[in-house]
Every structure is written in structure tokens, then in C-alpha cells.
Amino acid sequence: MRMLTVGVAGASGYAGSEALRLLLGHPDVRVGAVTGASTVGQRLGELAPHLAPLRDRELVETTPQAFADHDVVILALPHGASAQLAAQLPDDVLVLDCGADFRLVEEQRWTSFYDTPHACSWPYGLPELVRADGSKQRDDLVGARRVAIPGCYPTAATLALAPAFAAGVVAPDDVVVVAASGTSGAGRSTKPHLMASAVMGSMSPYGVGGGHRHTPEIEQNLSTALGQPVTVSFTPTLAPMPRGILATCTARLAGDPAAVRAAYERTYADEPFVRLLPEGEWPATGAVLGSNVVQLQVAVDEHAGRVVVVAAEDNLTKGTAGAAVQCLNLALDLPETRGLPTTGLAP
């Protein structure tokens, strides 16, 4: 098979540089254009010194012409910036959008949380998402040429709760997700609340009271799993770590407690990137650092009548760039695990 040329728009940001890290380890691709905005003219070595093989690559302006003759383009752009560029790329080019522009199906849900017009929706890039009919989202990704990569929080929350909804063992009207994320989830731009002096030794909430933009995406996914609307209370928190998400997800028990774990074992038995831990072991962000794996553990709190699921992921790998490479593999009929690490880094 010939080498595929893959370009990255927004290559100097955290998601873009993580995509490049993974692409450098993929045996079937070569890195094409790397583009930026304020970083145009700089070399990657100045901004991402860990990408040593690409240190002399110069960032060029993000235009359709920059990606001429490319097989794949990964968009790691701010929300609202992907639609215009994607519309100018050829239909036969595989475009993977790591932003939010094409994730939401309903226009009203988009306009309630974003200040740009709703573009449209693309096939949703979470292969492991189980649907109400027992099929998985993977079916929509094989052969696709446009894919919306999920948000990092929705990836964790969806994989944590979808099996329970698909199995009918939890109720749709009392779902609570509280998740902690590392600072890289906010992007690379300098902000006072992300400075080391503000973050070290401190945790803080944000987007409280249903205000976080990932809320409608989580609800959309869980509604897909159940086959009817699901309402979610989502509270994100900022943790003093560079990367990682730990999500604690709970829902009211509505079925046989003995059927809960069985639903997860059945759903994820053959999934290479979802790891249901043995009973008594609990997920940790450090265990999945740098990997494309989500760790899960499920428990039934019979005293409170709730199902509790904890998920850990690397927000930049499985939460963003790793998902893009995984969808690239599926869309282009490559082995799904190609170029994706399944082991973390420790300590």
C-alpha cells in the first residue's frame, strides 16, 4: 500500500502536536503540510521540541491550497473555524475535525452553546459507542470521508454510561457527571487561571450549572444509546496536571443490579481501546497517559440506588488526536489499532 499524506491544520496547538506525535509512529502515513495562524513562519522545533523528526518543518498559513494532493487532513482548529476550510477541501479527501463544528445533529442544540451558525453534522467518530439497537457507531465510520471527532469529556462520559443505557439498567432523567481535566484541555493560549501559580495545589470548577459546551454532546450520545432523550447534569473541574481526565458518572438504577457489570463486559469484550478493569481496581489518569485507552470501572451503590462508573483517559490521545487516528484507520480500511499506543507512561 502506498504511503498516505496527512496534513494537520492547527499543528502548533496541543491537539495538533499530539496528532503529529501519533502520525510519526504510524507505518502507513507521511506527514504533509503543518499549518498555523499566529505561528506561521515558525519552525515546529521552537513550539513542539518533542517532535524531533519534524523540528525543521515550517508552519504555513492554513488554506485549502496548503493541503493540495493530500489524502487526509486533520483539523485541530478553534471551534467555529473548521467549517469554512472543510467546505473547500475535495470530497475524496478524508477530513477529520477535532473541533466541535460537526458533532451536534440538532441546530438548536448548537446555537444554544455556540456563537457561530450550525454547519451540519458528520459521522460521529466514537467507534465504541453502542446504540439502542445493539450496533455500534463504528459501522458509520468505515469508508467515511468526513468525521467529527468527539470532545474529550464526552468520550469519557459516553463510554462510561452508554452500555448501561443500551441495556436499560439506568434511568434517563437523573444522570450526573463530574469530571476533572488537566490544563491542556483548555488549549495552548495563555490565560491567567491556567498559569502554574494558579493551578498548582488547587482544583476549581468551571462551566457549572449546565453551561459547558460538551453537555449537549454527552446527552446526544447517551440518547443514541438509549433510543430516547437523556438529561445530564455535567460539572467539569480543572485539576493540577497537564493532561488526563477522570470522570465519575452516575445514574439512577432502573434494572437488575446483577445485570449492570454484565452489560459492560458484553459491550466492551472485543474493544481494543476500552479496558474494563477487574472488580476492585479503579481507573487512574496516570495509567493511561499517552495511550489511546480508556479505563473503566463500574459499581452499583445499592444504598443510594445508583450505578457509578469511573473513566480515565488521556484527553489529548483517546480524547482527541488518538480518536482521529483511530477513525482514519477505520475510514481507510486499515487495522483499527495501527499506530496507536495501548500502554501508558509511568511514573
N, C-alpha and C positions, 0 to 999 in steps of 0.2 A: 504494500500500500504506500502511496506517495505521502510525503510529509504535508501536513495541513498547516497553512499560515494563519496564525491567530493574532489579531491586534487587540490592544487594550486601550480604551478611552478612559481618561482619568487615572493614568498609570502611577501618578505620584502620590495618590491617596492611599489610605490603609487597605481598602478593599482591592484597589488596583494593583498595589505592590504584592499583596497576598496571592492574587491571581497569577502574577508573573512568577512568584516562587513556585507555585504548583505546576505551571506550564513548563518551567525549566526541567522538571522531573518527569515530564510526560513523553514517552518514547515516540509518539506519533505526530508531534507538533513542533513547529518552529515559531519563535516569537517574531511577529511582524512589527507594525507601527506601534509606538508608545506615545500617547498624546496627553497633553495637559492644557491648562488655561493660564493661570498666573505663573506657572513653572516652565512655560515654553522657552526653549533655548538652554535650559539647564540639563546637565547630564544626570542620569539615574544614580550614578555613584555618589553624587552630592546629597541626594534625597533618600536613597534606599541602599546604603552601603552593603547590606547583607545580600543584595542581588549581584554578587561579584561578576558573574559571566556577562551581565548587561551594564556594567559600570560606565562604559563609554557611549552608551546609547543616549542620543539627544532627544528630549521631549519636543514634539512638534505640535502645531495647532490642531485642535480637534475639528476636523472637517471630513465630509464624505470622501474627498479625494485622497486623504491620508490612508484610507483603507481600500483603495483600488486593488483588485486582484487578490483580496483576502478571502479565505474560506469561512472564517469565524471572526466575529467582533464581540468582545466583552465590554459592556458599558458599565463603568463604575463612576457614574456621574451623580451630581446632586439631584434630589427629587425634582421632577418637572423639566429636566434638561435632556432626557433621553428621547422623548417622542419625536422631536424635530429631526434629530440626527438619524434615528431609526427609519423614519419615513423616506430618507434619501439614500438608503442602502439597498442594493439589489435584493429581489425576493429570494434568490437562491443562496444568499449568504446567511449563515446561521448567526442570529443576533441574540445574545444573552444579556438581559438587562438586570443588573444588580440593584437598581433603584426601584422605587415604588410605582412608577408610571403605568405599568400594565398589569398590576396584581389584582386590583379590585374589579369585580364584574359590574356592580351597580354604580351608575354615575352619581346617584345621591350620596352614597357612602363616601365616594371620593371627594365631592365638593364640600362635604361636612368637615373634612380634615385637611384638605389641601387647597391652596390658593391659585392653582392653575386649572385649565379646562381638563376634563376627563378625556384621555386619548382613546383607549379601548382596552380590552383585556386580551392577554396572550395565554397560551397554555401555561399552567402554574407548575413551577419547577420543584415540586417536592415529591419525588417518586414514591416514597414510602407512605404517603397519605392514603389511608384506607377509606373507601367511600361506602355509603349506606348499602349499596348492592353487593359489597364484598370485593369489588375490583379495587385497583389502586391507580393513583394518579400517573404512575409510570406508563400506563397504556397510552396516554395522550402525548408523551414526550418522544416516543420513537419516531424518527423521521421528521420531527418538527423543525421549522426554520425560524421561529420566533418563540422565545421562552422568557417568562417573567420569573426571576429568581426570588424566592421568598425572603422576607425580612428575618433577621436573626432571632428576635423574640418569638415571632410566630412559628419558626421552625421548632424551637424547644417546646412551646406550649402545645402545638398541634400534635407532635409526635408523642407528647406526654398523655394527651387526653383522647385523641381520636379513636384508639381501639375500644375504650370504654363506651364511647357514644355509639360506635358501629355495632357493638354487642348489646346495646340497650341496657347497660347496668348502671348508668348515671342519669340524672335529670338535667334538662337543658336550661333551667331557669335559676340556678344557684351555683354558678361557676366562678371561682376566684383564682386568679393567677398573680403571684407576687414573685418578681424575678430581679436578680442582681446582675448587672453587667459591668464589664471592665470599661475603662475610659475610651478605648479605641472605637467603641460603638458610636461615639459622638462625632467621629471623623477626625481629620488632622488639623482643622483650623484651630487657632489659639483662642481659648475662651477662659475668662478668669476662674470659673468654677471647676475647670479641668486642670488647672495648674497643680503641680506636685504639692505645693504648700497647702492647697485647699482640699486635696483628695487624700493624702497620706494620713492614715489613722482615723478616717472619717467615712461614714456612709450617709447618703442623703437620697430622699425620694424625688421624683420629678414626674410630670405628666399625670398627677394624681386626680382622681375624680372622673376618669373616663376620657381624659384629654390626650392620651398618647395615640399617635397615628397608627400604631400597629393593632389597636383594638379591633377595628372593623375587619382586618385581615384574619385575626385569630377567630373571630366569630364566623367569618365566611368559611374558613376551613372546617371548623367543628360542625357547622351546619351541613356541610358536604358529607361529613362522616355520619351524622345522624339522619339526614334526609328531611330535616325541619329546622326552623330557626333556633339558634342557641345564643343566649345573652351572657356576656363575660364581663366581670369586673377585673381590670388589669392595672396593676401598680408596678412600675419599674423603679429600680433603685440603682444608684451609682456606687460601685464598690472600688476600694483602693487597689486595683490590679489593672494591668494593661489590657488583658483580653480574657474572654470567658464569660459564660452565662450560667447561672444556677437558678432554675425556675422551679418553684413549688406551686403545684397546680392541684386544686381540689374541686370536687363536685359532689353533690348530694347523691348518696347511694340510692339506686332505684331498682335493684335486682338482687340476685343471689350473691352474697359475698364470696362464695366459693368459685363463682364464675369469673371474677374480676381478673385474677392473675392469668387464668387460662386464656382469656381474650388477648392478653399481651403476648403470651407465649405463642399463640396461634398466628397472630398478626405479624410478628417480627422474627419468626423462626428462621427464615431464609434471607433476612436483610443483612447485607454486609456492613452497613454503617449505623445500625441501631443495636445497641447492646443492652439487653435486659439483664441486670445483674442478679446473681444468686440471692435468695432471700437472706436478709440480714446485712447485706452490703449496700452502701449508699453512694450515689454519684458524687464526684468531686471535679471541679474545673481543672485542677492540675493534672488529672489523669487523662484528659482529652486534649491538652494543649498541643496545638499544631496538627491535630489529626482531624479526619473527616467523620469522626464517630460521635454519636450522641449516646451517653449513658443514661439508663432509666432504672428507677426502682418504684414499685407500686406497693401500697399498703391500704388496708381497709381499717379505718377508725370506727369501729362498731359503736363505741360510746357516743360519738358525735354523729354517726350515720353518714360518714363521708368517705369517699375514695381520695387518697392522697398519692400523687405521683410527682417524683422529683426528677428533673432532667438536667444534665450538664452537657455543655457543648462549647467549642471554641467559636466565638461569634464571627471571627474572620474566616474560618475554614468552613466547617459544615454550615455555619450561619450565613456565609456569603460566597466567598470565592470557591471553596470546595464544592458547594452546591452547583456553581456554574460549570465547573469541570465535569462533575457527575452528569449534568444534563447534556453537556457537549458530547460525552461518550454515548449516552443513550440516543441522542438525535442523529449521530453519525454512525450508528451501528458498531461502536467499539465496545469492548468489555467495560461494563459499568464502573469497575473499580480501577481502571487504568490510570496511573499517575497520581493516585490518591492515597495518602498515608492512613493507616488504621492503628498506628501506635502513637502514643503521646510522648512528651518530653518530661523527664524528671531528673533531679528535683527542679 
